[in-house]
Amino acid sequence: MGNSGQRLKVLVADDSQGDAFIIARALSEFDSRCDVRTVGDGEALLRVLKLRPGNTDILQSKLPDIIFIDLYMPKIYGMQALQEIKQAPHLTQIPCVVMSAFSTDSDRQEADRLGAAAFIQKPESLKEFRSAITEIEHIINSTTRRHTSS
């Protein structure tokens, strides 16, 4: 991917600031157009997406192009947040990537059933997340193409 075109708005929901930093850094390295915003729990994620009351302006009134959701978050579990996002008509087309350091086959099946675009093992390092991004590169690329053609 190049540096031309509009910014790709990425929303990362993760209760670990360290993990959120690694994810944001890897996405920015993958494509310098990534504008990454982070929230620390599932409730904040739903507030930002206007699915819960509360004032959050981190998206500057624009919806994200792609959402990364940690499975195990406080307040609202990642799978519940995914379900609510996919049930909202104005959000259903936004690809959601579910991440977890500890996951089971049933977690992966549930995420798929709820409409996740992908489920990735949460990496422990920047190098591992760079590798994980290559697994979902097609999702990011298709999001970018859809974003620049609209």
Accessible surface in RSA format (square Angstrom, percent):
REM  Atomic radii and reference values for relative SASA: ProtOr
REM  Chains: A
REM  Algorithm: Lee & Richards
REM  Probe-radius: 1.40
REM  Slices: 20
REM RES _ NUM      All-atoms   Total-Side   Main-Chain    Non-polar    All polar
REM                ABS   REL    ABS   REL    ABS   REL    ABS   REL    ABS   REL
RES MET A   1    94.12  48.7  13.56   9.0  80.56 191.8  28.03  23.8  66.09  87.6
RES GLY A   2    43.58  53.7   0.00   N/A  43.58  53.7  32.93  90.4  10.66  23.9
RES ASN A   3   119.91  82.7  94.64  91.5  25.26  60.8  30.33  73.0  89.58  86.6
RES SER A   4    89.12  75.3  77.62 103.6  11.49  26.5  54.21 115.4  34.90  48.9
RES GLY A   5    56.83  70.1   0.00   N/A  56.83  70.1  27.17  74.6  29.66  66.4
RES GLN A   6   110.15  61.6 102.00  74.5   8.16  19.4  40.45  86.1  69.70  52.9
RES ARG A   7   122.87  51.6 118.80  60.6   4.07   9.7  62.54  85.5  60.33  36.6
RES LEU A   8     2.65   1.5   2.65   1.9   0.00   0.0   2.65   1.9   0.00   0.0
RES LYS A   9    37.63  18.4  37.63  23.1   0.00   0.0  25.10  22.6  12.54  13.4
RES VAL A  10     1.15   0.8   0.62   0.6   0.53   1.3   0.67   0.6   0.48   1.3
RES LEU A  11     0.00   0.0   0.00   0.0   0.00   0.0   0.00   0.0   0.00   0.0
RES VAL A  12     0.00   0.0   0.00   0.0   0.00   0.0   0.00   0.0   0.00   0.0
RES ALA A  13     0.00   0.0   0.00   0.0   0.00   0.0   0.00   0.0   0.00   0.0
RES ASP A  14     4.10   2.9   0.00   0.0   4.10   9.7   0.00   0.0   4.10   4.1
RES ASP A  15    69.48  48.7  43.75  43.5  25.72  60.8   6.42  15.1  63.06  62.9
RES SER A  16    40.51  34.2  33.32  44.5   7.19  16.6  26.82  57.1  13.69  19.2
RES GLN A  17   162.62  90.9 152.39 111.4  10.23  24.4  56.46 120.2 106.16  80.5
RES GLY A  18    45.33  55.9   0.00   N/A  45.33  55.9  38.49 105.6   6.84  15.3
RES ASP A  19    34.84  24.4  33.94  33.8   0.90   2.1   2.25   5.3  32.59  32.5
RES ALA A  20     7.99   7.4   7.86  12.1   0.14   0.3   7.96  11.2   0.03   0.1
RES PHE A  21   130.22  65.1 124.41  77.1   5.81  15.1 129.60  78.6   0.62   1.8
RES ILE A  22    36.33  20.7  35.97  26.8   0.35   0.9  36.33  26.2   0.00   0.0
RES ILE A  23     2.21   1.3   2.21   1.6   0.00   0.0   2.21   1.6   0.00   0.0
RES ALA A  24    22.92  21.1  22.61  34.9   0.32   0.7  22.85  32.2   0.07   0.2
RES ARG A  25   113.46  47.6 107.65  54.9   5.81  13.8  27.07  37.0  86.40  52.4
RES ALA A  26     0.68   0.6   0.00   0.0   0.68   1.5   0.00   0.0   0.68   1.8
RES LEU A  27     0.85   0.5   0.85   0.6   0.00   0.0   0.85   0.6   0.00   0.0
RES SER A  28    48.87  41.3  42.74  57.0   6.13  14.1  28.26  60.2  20.61  28.9
RES GLU A  29    82.71  47.5  46.97  35.5  35.74  85.1  43.75  84.6  38.96  31.8
RES PHE A  30    49.38  24.7  25.74  15.9  23.65  61.5  34.91  21.2  14.47  41.4
RES ASP A  31     2.85   2.0   0.09   0.1   2.77   6.5   2.77   6.5   0.09   0.1
RES SER A  32    61.68  52.1  45.61  60.9  16.07  37.0  43.58  92.8  18.09  25.3
RES ARG A  33    22.66   9.5  22.42  11.4   0.23   0.6   7.17   9.8  15.49   9.4
RES CYS A  34     4.95   3.7   0.20   0.2   4.75  11.2   0.00   0.0   4.95   5.3
RES ASP A  35    31.74  22.2  30.10  30.0   1.64   3.9   2.73   6.4  29.01  28.9
RES VAL A  36    29.15  19.2   4.07   3.7  25.08  60.4   4.07   3.5  25.08  68.0
RES ARG A  37    71.59  30.1  68.08  34.7   3.51   8.3  16.37  22.4  55.22  33.5
RES THR A  38    63.74  45.3  44.23  44.8  19.51  46.5  12.15  16.3  51.59  78.0
RES VAL A  39    15.50  10.2   6.89   6.2   8.61  20.7  15.08  13.1   0.42   1.1
RES GLY A  40    40.59  50.1   0.00   N/A  40.59  50.1  26.33  72.2  14.26  31.9
RES ASP A  41    19.39  13.6  19.39  19.3   0.00   0.0   0.64   1.5  18.74  18.7
RES GLY A  42     0.00   0.0   0.00   N/A   0.00   0.0   0.00   0.0   0.00   0.0
RES GLU A  43    61.22  35.1  61.22  46.3   0.00   0.0   6.03  11.7  55.19  45.1
RES ALA A  44    11.58  10.6  11.58  17.9   0.00   0.0  11.58  16.3   0.00   0.0
RES LEU A  45     0.00   0.0   0.00   0.0   0.00   0.0   0.00   0.0   0.00   0.0
RES LEU A  46     0.00   0.0   0.00   0.0   0.00   0.0   0.00   0.0   0.00   0.0
RES ARG A  47    60.05  25.2  59.77  30.5   0.28   0.7  11.91  16.3  48.14  29.2
RES VAL A  48     5.33   3.5   1.36   1.2   3.96   9.6   1.36   1.2   3.96  10.8
RES LEU A  49     0.00   0.0   0.00   0.0   0.00   0.0   0.00   0.0   0.00   0.0
RES LYS A  50   130.31  63.6 104.60  64.2  25.71  61.2  89.11  80.2  41.19  43.9
RES LEU A  51    46.87  26.1  24.05  17.2  22.82  57.4  29.14  20.5  17.72  47.7
RES ARG A  52    69.02  29.0  61.10  31.1   7.91  18.8  26.22  35.8  42.80  25.9
RES PRO A  53   124.24  90.5 103.00  93.9  21.24  77.2 115.32  95.2   8.92  55.4
RES GLY A  54    47.19  58.2   0.00   N/A  47.19  58.2  25.99  71.3  21.20  47.5
RES ASN A  55   134.04  92.4  98.47  95.2  35.57  85.7  40.10  96.5  93.94  90.8
RES THR A  56    26.28  18.7  18.30  18.5   7.99  19.0  23.13  31.1   3.15   4.8
RES ASP A  57    99.55  69.7  86.57  86.2  12.97  30.7  34.64  81.5  64.91  64.7
RES ILE A  58    62.10  35.3  52.39  39.0   9.71  23.4  60.91  43.9   1.19   3.2
RES LEU A  59    15.34   8.5  10.19   7.3   5.15  13.0  12.11   8.5   3.23   8.7
RES GLN A  60   120.29  67.3 103.99  76.0  16.31  38.8  45.64  97.1  74.66  56.6
RES SER A  61   110.81  93.6  68.98  92.1  41.84  96.4  54.84 116.8  55.97  78.4
RES LYS A  62   126.71  61.8 122.57  75.2   4.13   9.8  70.10  63.1  56.61  60.3
RES LEU A  63    66.20  36.9  57.49  41.1   8.71  21.9  57.49  40.4   8.71  23.4
RES PRO A  64     3.96   2.9   0.06   0.1   3.90  14.2   0.06   0.0   3.90  24.2
RES ASP A  65    19.99  14.0  14.61  14.5   5.38  12.7   5.04  11.9  14.94  14.9
RES ILE A  66     0.63   0.4   0.63   0.5   0.00   0.0   0.63   0.5   0.00   0.0
RES ILE A  67     0.00   0.0   0.00   0.0   0.00   0.0   0.00   0.0   0.00   0.0
RES PHE A  68     0.03   0.0   0.03   0.0   0.00   0.0   0.03   0.0   0.00   0.0
RES ILE A  69     0.00   0.0   0.00   0.0   0.00   0.0   0.00   0.0   0.00   0.0
RES ASP A  70     5.75   4.0   5.75   5.7   0.00   0.0   0.00   0.0   5.75   5.7
RES LEU A  71     0.00   0.0   0.00   0.0   0.00   0.0   0.00   0.0   0.00   0.0
RES TYR A  72   105.06  49.1  97.54  55.5   7.52  19.6  77.50  58.2  27.56  34.0
RES MET A  73    16.57   8.6   0.00   0.0  16.57  39.4   3.31   2.8  13.26  17.6
RES PRO A  74    66.81  48.7  54.68  49.8  12.14  44.1  66.27  54.7   0.54   3.4
RES LYS A  75   148.71  72.5  96.58  59.3  52.12 124.1  67.61  60.9  81.09  86.4
RES ILE A  76    13.07   7.4  11.85   8.8   1.22   2.9  13.07   9.4   0.00   0.0
RES TYR A  77    84.76  39.6  80.33  45.7   4.43  11.5  69.29  52.1  15.47  19.1
RES GLY A  78     0.02   0.0   0.00   N/A   0.02   0.0   0.02   0.1   0.00   0.0
RES MET A  79    13.23   6.9  12.72   8.4   0.51   1.2  13.02  11.1   0.20   0.3
RES GLN A  80    80.09  44.8  76.03  55.6   4.06   9.7  26.58  56.6  53.51  40.6
RES ALA A  81     0.00   0.0   0.00   0.0   0.00   0.0   0.00   0.0   0.00   0.0
RES LEU A  82     0.00   0.0   0.00   0.0   0.00   0.0   0.00   0.0   0.00   0.0
RES GLN A  83    69.82  39.0  69.37  50.7   0.45   1.1   6.03  12.8  63.79  48.4
RES GLU A  84    40.80  23.4  36.55  27.6   4.25  10.1  22.97  44.4  17.82  14.6
RES ILE A  85     0.00   0.0   0.00   0.0   0.00   0.0   0.00   0.0   0.00   0.0
RES LYS A  86    38.96  19.0  24.53  15.1  14.43  34.4  15.65  14.1  23.31  24.8
RES GLN A  87   123.91  69.3  96.22  70.3  27.69  65.9  44.48  94.7  79.43  60.2
RES ALA A  88     9.12   8.4   4.34   6.7   4.78  10.9   9.12  12.8   0.00   0.0
RES PRO A  89   121.99  88.9 100.41  91.5  21.59  78.5 107.38  88.7  14.62  90.8
RES HIS A  90    98.63  53.9  73.38  51.0  25.26  64.6  72.33  74.5  26.30  30.6
RES LEU A  91     0.16   0.1   0.00   0.0   0.16   0.4   0.16   0.1   0.00   0.0
RES THR A  92    52.20  37.1  44.55  45.2   7.65  18.2  24.13  32.4  28.07  42.4
RES GLN A  93   142.00  79.4 130.24  95.2  11.76  28.0  56.79 120.9  85.21  64.6
RES ILE A  94    16.22   9.2  15.35  11.4   0.87   2.1  16.22  11.7   0.00   0.0
RES PRO A  95    15.25  11.1  10.65   9.7   4.59  16.7  15.25  12.6   0.00   0.0
RES CYS A  96     0.00   0.0   0.00   0.0   0.00   0.0   0.00   0.0   0.00   0.0
RES VAL A  97     0.00   0.0   0.00   0.0   0.00   0.0   0.00   0.0   0.00   0.0
RES VAL A  98     0.00   0.0   0.00   0.0   0.00   0.0   0.00   0.0   0.00   0.0
RES MET A  99     0.00   0.0   0.00   0.0   0.00   0.0   0.00   0.0   0.00   0.0
RES SER A 100     0.40   0.3   0.00   0.0   0.40   0.9   0.40   0.8   0.00   0.0
RES ALA A 101    40.30  37.1  28.90  44.6  11.40  25.9  29.39  41.4  10.91  28.9
RES PHE A 102   161.28  80.7 155.67  96.4   5.61  14.6 160.79  97.5   0.49   1.4
RES SER A 103    34.27  29.0   1.99   2.7  32.28  74.4   1.32   2.8  32.95  46.2
RES THR A 104    77.32  55.0  70.22  71.2   7.10  16.9  75.82 101.8   1.50   2.3
RES ASP A 105   107.10  75.0 101.69 101.2   5.41  12.8  25.69  60.5  81.41  81.2
RES SER A 106    72.37  61.2  66.28  88.5   6.09  14.0  46.15  98.3  26.22  36.7
RES ASP A 107    18.34  12.8  17.47  17.4   0.87   2.1   0.85   2.0  17.49  17.4
RES ARG A 108    87.32  36.7  83.75  42.7   3.57   8.5  34.03  46.5  53.29  32.3
RES GLN A 109   123.94  69.3 114.95  84.0   8.99  21.4  47.40 100.9  76.54  58.0
RES GLU A 110    59.62  34.2  57.37  43.4   2.25   5.4  22.44  43.4  37.18  30.4
RES ALA A 111     0.25   0.2   0.25   0.4   0.00   0.0   0.25   0.4   0.00   0.0
RES ASP A 112   106.66  74.7  93.69  93.3  12.97  30.7  18.65  43.9  88.02  87.8
RES ARG A 113   165.97  69.7 131.41  67.0  34.56  82.3  76.56 104.6  89.40  54.2
RES LEU A 114    19.77  11.0  10.52   7.5   9.25  23.3  14.57  10.2   5.20  14.0
RES GLY A 115    36.31  44.8   0.00   N/A  36.31  44.8  26.25  72.0  10.06  22.5
RES ALA A 116    13.85  12.7   1.52   2.3  12.34  28.1   1.52   2.1  12.34  32.7
RES ALA A 117    46.49  42.7  12.73  19.6  33.76  76.8  23.67  33.3  22.82  60.4
RES ALA A 118    21.56  19.8  10.23  15.8  11.33  25.8  21.56  30.4   0.00   0.0
RES PHE A 119    28.48  14.2  10.48   6.5  18.00  46.8  10.48   6.4  18.00  51.5
RES ILE A 120     4.46   2.5   2.86   2.1   1.59   3.8   4.46   3.2   0.00   0.0
RES GLN A 121    90.52  50.6  82.00  59.9   8.52  20.3  51.72 110.1  38.80  29.4
RES LYS A 122    19.48   9.5  13.84   8.5   5.64  13.4   6.23   5.6  13.25  14.1
RES PRO A 123    12.62   9.2   2.92   2.7   9.71  35.3   7.13   5.9   5.50  34.2
RES GLU A 124   149.58  85.9 124.46  94.2  25.13  59.8  41.86  81.0 107.73  88.0
RES SER A 125    42.34  35.8  39.81  53.1   2.53   5.8  38.54  82.1   3.80   5.3
RES LEU A 126    35.88  20.0  32.47  23.2   3.41   8.6  32.47  22.8   3.41   9.2
RES LYS A 127   158.71  77.4 155.35  95.3   3.36   8.0  98.07  88.3  60.64  64.6
RES GLU A 128    87.72  50.4  81.58  61.7   6.14  14.6  35.02  67.7  52.69  43.0
RES PHE A 129     0.52   0.3   0.52   0.3   0.00   0.0   0.52   0.3   0.00   0.0
RES ARG A 130   101.49  42.6  96.89  49.4   4.60  11.0  48.53  66.3  52.96  32.1
RES SER A 131    65.16  55.1  58.07  77.5   7.10  16.3  32.24  68.7  32.92  46.1
RES ALA A 132     7.29   6.7   6.39   9.9   0.90   2.1   6.91   9.7   0.38   1.0
RES ILE A 133     1.92   1.1   1.92   1.4   0.00   0.0   1.92   1.4   0.00   0.0
RES THR A 134    86.63  61.6  70.25  71.2  16.37  39.0  56.33  75.7  30.30  45.8
RES GLU A 135   116.53  66.9  93.37  70.6  23.16  55.1  43.50  84.1  73.03  59.6
RES ILE A 136     3.38   1.9   3.38   2.5   0.00   0.0   3.38   2.4   0.00   0.0
RES GLU A 137    61.19  35.1  61.19  46.3   0.00   0.0  10.11  19.5  51.08  41.7
RES HIS A 138   121.82  66.6 113.06  78.6   8.76  22.4  89.35  92.1  32.46  37.8
RES ILE A 139    13.51   7.7  12.25   9.1   1.26   3.0  13.51   9.7   0.00   0.0
RES ILE A 140     0.92   0.5   0.92   0.7   0.00   0.0   0.92   0.7   0.00   0.0
RES ASN A 141    34.50  23.8  33.24  32.1   1.26   3.0   7.57  18.2  26.93  26.0
RES SER A 142    42.97  36.3  40.30  53.8   2.67   6.1  28.29  60.2  14.68  20.6
RES THR A 143     2.09   1.5   1.62   1.6   0.48   1.1   1.62   2.2   0.48   0.7
RES THR A 144    11.70   8.3  11.70  11.9   0.00   0.0  11.70  15.7   0.00   0.0
RES ARG A 145   151.92  63.8 147.47  75.2   4.45  10.6  75.63 103.4  76.29  46.2
RES ARG A 146   113.66  47.7 107.26  54.7   6.40  15.2  69.06  94.4  44.60  27.0
RES HIS A 147    31.25  17.1  24.65  17.1   6.60  16.9  21.35  22.0   9.90  11.5
RES THR A 148    66.48  47.3  38.51  39.0  27.97  66.7  25.29  34.0  41.19  62.3
RES SER A 149    97.16  82.1  56.04  74.8  41.13  94.7  50.00 106.5  47.17  66.1
RES SER A 150   122.91 103.9  57.41  76.6  65.50 150.9  76.84 163.6  46.07  64.5
END  Absolute sums over single chains surface
CHAIN  1 A     7577.1       6011.8       1565.3       3975.6       3601.5
END  Absolute sums over all chains
TOTAL          7577.1       6011.8       1565.3       3975.6       3601.5
